[in-house]
């Protein structure tokens, strides 16, 4: 808020400008001398009244603020007086009790000290409880932050591995059309990197994929460049079957990759039953050198991918590699354990985005 001195200076400046303007108007004979003087006096009087009213308001406001401050101080003093009165009353009670008991100075002194220190002790205990609660909360927050830091570190490392695998893949494969996105529902770069590496090293004559999608195109390119064999993808969903087929055609891989529509049918093994790909779609498959188990989706039933080994192992080559995607999930882990118990297989677990296990025939 502007000070009184500044308001006076501003009013004087406005008055001077007004008088100068009236002088100019009188000299130009726009306003008569008497009327001009009268108008100037009215303006000055009005400005003076405004300054007086503003000064009174400022004085009243300052007085109200001082009055409020005094009242707050009086209230604080009243609280202190009440507290002192309470302490005095308690001291008098202790002193009277001491006189009635006789010369037991030590106990009286303890009683007085206890009386004086009771509130302090209670306050200390309360403070200790608060400090303990704050310490516990701090420890909990620290633990949570440690977990968050570890999770972020794992995610950062996993993201770096995926980028590294994808860069390596693009140096090996030269696509002829835009490639679909990876990760999420689609295969991750680390899985594709291992598949392409296996095809490059072992050159399987037949690659079979349970499920279809972006991995189908990558498998086709890898076989085209390194393998010289063919790829068969089994897809139960008719819409995804059409999308995968069109994707293969867009990349010019139809001479290598065959996407087969294989609806899910009841499939029995012992007393149990699953929904598995129609056997008509797998009858001619023989000598499978690489089997990718990435379907059907887990939503189709418990351990939905268990039939892959009992249904296709007899159609696999002796040096077959069976790669199980999503091996971090409980259903896939349970299926792998059953395969190892029921069939002569060995398993190697790999660090991967969604978990990955490679199965091979056990050496005699």
C-alpha positions in Angstrom: 0.0 0.0 0.0 1.5 3.5 -0.9 2.7 5.7 2.0 1.1 9.0 3.0 4.1 11.0 1.7 3.7 9.4 -1.7 0.0 10.1 -1.8 0.6 13.8 -1.0 3.3 14.0 -3.7 0.9 12.3 -6.2 -2.0 14.7 -5.2 0.3 17.7 -5.6 1.4 16.6 -9.0 -2.2 16.0 -10.1 -3.1 19.5 -8.8 -0.3 21.2 -10.5 -1.1 19.5 -13.8 -4.8 20.5 -13.4 -3.9 24.2 -12.7 -1.5 24.2 -15.7 -4.3 22.8 -17.9 -6.7 25.4 -16.6 -4.1 28.2 -17.3 -3.8 27.0 -20.8 -7.5 26.9 -21.3 -7.9 30.5 -19.9 -5.1 31.8 -22.2 -6.8 30.2 -25.2 -10.1 31.9 -24.0 -11.7 28.5 -24.0 -12.6 29.0 -20.3 -13.3 32.4 -18.6 -10.9 33.5 -15.8 -13.5 33.4 -13.0 -14.9 30.0 -14.1 -11.4 28.6 -14.4 -10.4 29.8 -10.9 -13.6 28.4 -9.4 -13.0 25.0 -11.1 -9.4 24.9 -9.9 -10.4 25.7 -6.3 -13.0 22.9 -6.4 -10.5 20.4 -7.7 -8.0 21.3 -5.0 -10.7 21.1 -2.3 -11.8 17.7 -3.6 -8.2 16.4 -3.6 -7.6 17.7 0.0 -10.8 16.0 1.2 -9.6 12.7 -0.5 -6.2 12.9 1.3 -7.8 13.6 4.6 -10.2 10.6 4.2 -7.4 8.3 3.2 -5.2 9.4 6.1 -8.1 8.8 8.5 -8.6 5.3 7.0 -4.9 4.5 7.3 -4.9 5.6 10.9 -8.0 3.6 11.7 -6.6 0.5 10.1 -3.3 0.8 12.0 -5.3 1.2 15.2 -7.3 -1.9 14.5 -4.2 -3.9 13.8 -2.6 -2.7 17.1 -5.7 -3.5 19.0 -5.8 -7.0 17.5 -2.2 -7.6 18.4 -2.8 -6.4 22.0 -5.8 -8.8 22.3 -3.7 -11.7 21.1 -1.0 -10.9 23.6 -3.5 -10.6 26.4 -5.0 -14.0 25.5 -1.5 -15.6 25.6 -0.8 -13.9 29.0 -4.1 -15.2 30.3 -3.1 -18.8 29.3 0.3 -18.4 31.0 -1.4 -17.1 34.2 -3.8 -20.0 34.2 -1.0 -22.5 33.8 1.0 -20.8 36.6 -2.1 -20.8 38.8 -2.6 -24.6 38.3 1.1 -25.3 39.1 0.8 -23.1 42.2 -2.3 -24.9 43.4 -0.6 -28.3 42.9 2.5 -27.1 44.9 0.3 -25.9 47.7 -1.5 -29.2 47.9 1.8 -31.1 48.0 3.2 -28.7 50.7 0.1 -29.2 52.8 0.3 -32.9 52.5 4.0 -32.7 53.5 3.2 -30.7 56.6 0.5 -33.2 57.6 2.9 -36.2 57.2 5.7 -34.6 59.1 9.4 -34.4 58.3 9.6 -36.7 55.3 11.6 -34.3 53.2 12.9 -36.7 50.7 9.5 -38.1 49.8 8.1 -34.5 49.8 10.9 -33.4 47.5 10.2 -36.3 45.1 6.4 -35.5 45.2 7.2 -31.8 44.4 9.5 -32.8 41.6 7.0 -35.3 40.3 4.3 -32.6 40.4 6.5 -30.2 38.5 7.8 -32.7 36.0 4.6 -34.7 35.3 3.6 -32.7 32.3 7.2 -32.7 31.1 7.4 -36.5 31.4 4.1 -36.9 29.5 5.3 -34.5 26.8 8.6 -36.5 26.6 6.7 -39.8 26.2 4.5 -38.3 23.6 7.5 -37.0 21.7 9.1 -40.4 21.9 6.0 -42.0 20.5 5.9 -39.5 17.7 9.6 -40.0 16.9 9.1 -43.8 16.9 6.1 -43.5 14.5 8.1 -41.2 12.3 11.0 -43.6 12.4 8.8 -46.5 11.4 7.2 -44.5 8.6 10.7 -43.5 7.4 11.9 -47.1 7.4 8.8 -48.2 5.5 9.2 -45.4 2.9 12.9 -46.3 2.7 12.0 -50.0 2.0 9.5 -49.0 -0.6 12.0 -46.7 -2.3 14.5 -49.5 -2.3 12.0 -51.8 -4.1 11.1 -49.0 -6.6 14.8 -48.4 -7.3 15.4 -52.1 -7.9 12.4 -52.4 -10.1 13.4 -49.4 -12.1 17.0 -50.7 -12.4 15.6 -54.1 -13.7 13.3 -52.3 -16.2 16.2 -50.1 -17.4 18.5 -53.1 -17.9 15.7 -55.1 -19.6 14.9 -52.1 -21.9 18.6 -51.8 -22.8 18.8 -55.5 -23.6 15.8 -55.2 -25.8 17.2 -52.2 -27.7 20.5 -54.0 -28.1 18.8 -57.2 -29.4 16.7 -55.2 -31.9 19.6 -53.2 -33.2 21.5 -56.5 -33.8 18.4 -58.0 -35.5 18.1 -55.1 -37.9 21.7 -55.5 -38.8 21.0 -59.1 -39.7 17.6 -58.8 -41.4 16.7 -56.3 -44.2 12.9 -56.2 -44.3 11.0 -55.3 -47.5 8.1 -53.7 -45.8 7.3 -52.0 -42.4 7.6 -54.4 -39.5 5.0 -54.7 -36.8 5.6 -53.6 -33.2 7.4 -55.8 -30.7 6.9 -56.6 -27.0 3.6 -56.5 -25.2 1.4 -59.2 -26.9 4.0 -59.6 -29.6 7.3 -61.3 -29.3 10.2 -59.4 -27.7 13.5 -58.6 -29.5 15.5 -60.9 -27.2 13.3 -63.9 -28.1 13.6 -63.1 -31.9 17.3 -62.6 -31.5 17.7 -66.1 -30.1 15.4 -67.6 -32.8 17.4 -65.9 -35.6 20.7 -67.0 -34.0 19.5 -70.6 -33.8 18.4 -70.6 -37.4 21.7 -69.1 -38.5 23.7 -71.7 -36.6 21.6 -74.9 -37.1 19.6 -74.2 -40.3 16.5 -76.3 -39.5 14.6 -77.6 -42.4 11.2 -77.1 -40.7 10.3 -74.4 -38.2 6.9 -74.7 -36.5 5.3 -71.8 -34.6 2.4 -72.3 -32.2 0.7 -68.9 -32.6 1.4 -66.2 -35.3 2.1 -62.5 -35.5 5.2 -60.4 -35.8 7.5 -63.4 -35.0 6.2 -65.1 -38.1 7.7 -62.5 -40.3 11.0 -62.5 -38.5 11.2 -66.3 -38.7 10.5 -66.1 -42.4 13.3 -63.6 -43.0 15.7 -65.7 -41.0 14.9 -68.9 -42.8 15.1 -67.1 -46.2 18.6 -65.7 -45.4 20.2 -68.5 -43.4 18.1 -71.7 -43.4 16.7 -72.6 -46.8 13.8 -74.4 -45.1 10.2 -73.4 -44.4 8.0 -72.0 -41.6 4.6 -73.2 -40.6 2.6 -71.1 -38.2 -0.5 -72.4 -36.4 -3.2 -69.8 -35.7 -6.6 -70.7 -34.1 -8.2 -67.3 -34.3 -9.6 -66.7 -37.9 -9.1 -62.9 -37.7 -5.4 -63.1 -36.6 -4.9 -65.9 -39.2 -6.0 -63.5 -42.0 -3.8 -60.6 -40.6 -0.7 -62.8 -40.3 -1.3 -64.2 -43.8 -1.6 -60.7 -45.2 1.5 -59.6 -43.3 3.5 -62.5 -44.8 2.4 -61.6 -48.3 3.3 -57.9 -47.7 6.9 -59.0 -46.9 7.1 -61.3 -49.9 7.6 -64.4 -47.7 4.7 -66.6 -48.9 7.1 -69.0 -50.6 8.7 -69.7 -47.2 6.1 -69.1 -44.6 2.7 -70.8 -44.4 0.1 -69.6 -41.9 -2.4 -72.3 -41.2 -5.8 -71.8 -39.7 -6.0 -74.4 -36.9 -9.1 -74.0 -34.8 -8.9 -75.3 -31.2 -10.4 -78.7 -30.7 -10.7 -81.0 -27.6 -7.4 -82.8 -27.1 -7.0 -85.6 -24.6 -3.9 -87.0 -22.8 -4.7 -89.6 -20.3 -7.7 -88.5 -18.2 -7.1 -84.8 -18.9 -8.5 -82.7 -21.7 -7.3 -79.4 -23.3 -8.2 -77.1 -26.2 -5.5 -77.6 -28.8 -4.9 -77.0 -32.5 -6.8 -79.1 -34.9 -4.7 -82.2 -35.6 -5.5 -82.0 -39.3 -3.3 -78.9 -39.4 -0.3 -80.9 -38.0 -0.6 -84.3 -39.6 2.0 -83.6 -42.4 4.6 -81.9 -40.1 7.7 -84.1 -39.8 11.3 -83.4 -38.9 10.6 -80.2 -36.9 14.0 -78.7 -36.1 12.8 -75.6 -34.3 9.5 -75.4 -32.3 8.3 -72.1 -30.9 5.6 -72.5 -28.2 3.8 -69.2 -28.1 0.2 -70.2 -28.2 -2.6 -70.8 -27.6 -3.3 -67.8 -25.2 -3.5 -68.6 -21.5 -7.1 -67.5 -21.4 -8.1 -70.7 -23.3 -7.6 -72.8 -20.2 -5.2 -73.9 -17.5 -1.7 -74.8 -18.8 -3.1 -74.1 -22.3 0.3 -74.8 -23.9 1.0 -78.2 -22.3 -0.1 -80.3 -25.3 2.7 -78.8 -27.5 5.3 -81.4 -26.4 3.1 -84.6 -26.2 1.4 -83.7 -29.5 4.5 -82.7 -31.5 7.6 -84.3 -29.9 7.3 -87.4 -32.0 7.3 -85.2 -35.2 10.5 -83.4 -34.1 14.0 -84.1 -35.3 16.5 -85.6 -32.8 18.3 -82.2 -32.5 15.1 -80.2 -32.1 15.1 -77.0 -30.1 11.8 -76.2 -28.3 11.6 -72.6 -27.2 8.9 -71.7 -24.7 7.9 -68.0 -24.6 6.2 -66.4 -21.6 8.1 -68.8 -19.3 7.9 -66.3 -16.4 4.2 -67.1 -16.0 3.0 -69.7 -13.6 1.1 -71.8 -16.2 4.2 -72.1 -18.5 6.5 -72.9 -15.6 4.1 -75.7 -14.5 3.9 -77.1 -18.1 7.7 -77.1 -18.4 8.0 -79.1 -15.1 5.5 -81.6 -16.4 7.4 -82.0 -19.7 10.6 -82.6 -17.8 8.9 -85.2 -15.6 7.1 -87.0 -18.4 9.6 -86.8 -21.4 13.3 -87.3 -21.8 14.0 -83.5 -22.1 16.5 -81.1 -20.6 15.8 -77.4 -20.0 17.9 -74.3 -20.0 16.3 -71.1 -18.7 17.3 -67.7 -20.2 17.0 -64.2 -18.9 14.4 -62.6 -21.2 11.7 -60.0 -21.2 8.8 -62.4 -20.6 10.8 -65.5 -19.6 12.3 -68.0 -22.0 13.1 -71.7 -21.7 14.9 -73.9 -24.3 14.2 -77.6 -24.2 16.3 -80.3 -25.9 16.3 -84.0 -25.9 18.2 -85.4 -22.9 21.5 -87.1 -23.8 21.6 -90.8 -23.0 
